[in-house]
Amino acid sequence: MSQKRVRAARRAAGDQASQSRSRQTPRQFWTSWQGGLVALAIVALLAGSFVVPKLTASKQTASASQHGAMPGLATDTGDGPAIGSAPQFNERNVVTGQTISSQTLRGQKTLLFFSEGVMCQACLQQISDIDQIGDEMAKRHIELISITPDTPADLKQAIDQYGITSPMIADEHGDMSTAFNMLGKGMHADTPGHAFVLINRRGKVLWQRDYYQSPYRTMYVKPAELLREIPTS
C-alpha cells in the first residue's frame, strides 16, 4: 500500500473514532478511563470542602484556648456562673419565711452554698458547722445562704433537726440552681454538687468552687479550710 493510501486510512480511522466518542452514552463515559479521572477529581474536591473547615475550626479552638475564655461567656454545664456575672433571683428563706433575693442582698457579701440537700447528710452537717463559725463569718461581713433541691416541707424538717439558723432556700424546681449553672455535676444529674459562690456587695460573683469536683472530690469541707480559701477582698 502506498504512503498516500496509508495516510488516508489513518484519517478515516480517526474520523470514525471521533464519531464513536460523540455517540458515547453518559454511562459509557463514567465507566471509561476519562470518566474515572473526572470522578476522582470530584471526590477530592468534596473531601476538601469537609476537611478544610474542620482544620480551620480546630485552629480557631486552639487559638481561643491559648488566649483564655472571653470574660462573661457561659461555662460548661454544672460549672457554675462565670466570674463577674450576677444571676438574678427572688426566693423565700425557709428559716424565717421572708423574701430573699439578689436585690435584698445588695450591700453585703454573700456566700451561696449549693448542695444536694436532705439526701446528703454531710451537706446538712456542712451548713450546721459553718453556722458554728458565725462570728468569723461576721468579721468578714459574709452571710451564708444555702440552696437545696428540696421541697419547703422537707427542708424545714431538716432545719429543725440540725438546728440550722442561716438562711436556706428550697429550690425544688431548680430555678436558682439553673440560673447559677449548678446542675449536672453532683451525684445525680438533676442536683448540684457541693459548690460555693461568693458574691460581693455590688452583686458580682468574685469566686466559686465545687468541692465535689476533682481534685477535691468531697461532700464536706472543714469550715476553717473554707474560710482560708475564700478571697478576703
Secondary structure, DSSP 8 states (H G I E B T S, - for coil): --HHHHHHHHHHHHHHHHHHHHT--HHHHHHSHHHHHHHHHHHHHHHHHHHHHHHHHHHHHHHHHHH---TT---STTS---TT-----EEEBTTT--EEETTTTTTSEEEEEE--GGG-HHHHHHHHHHHHTHHHHHHTTEEEEEEESS-HHHHHHHHHHHT--S-EEE-TT-HHHHHTT-TTSSSSTTS--SEEEEE-TTS-EEEEEETTSTTT--S---HHHHHHHS---
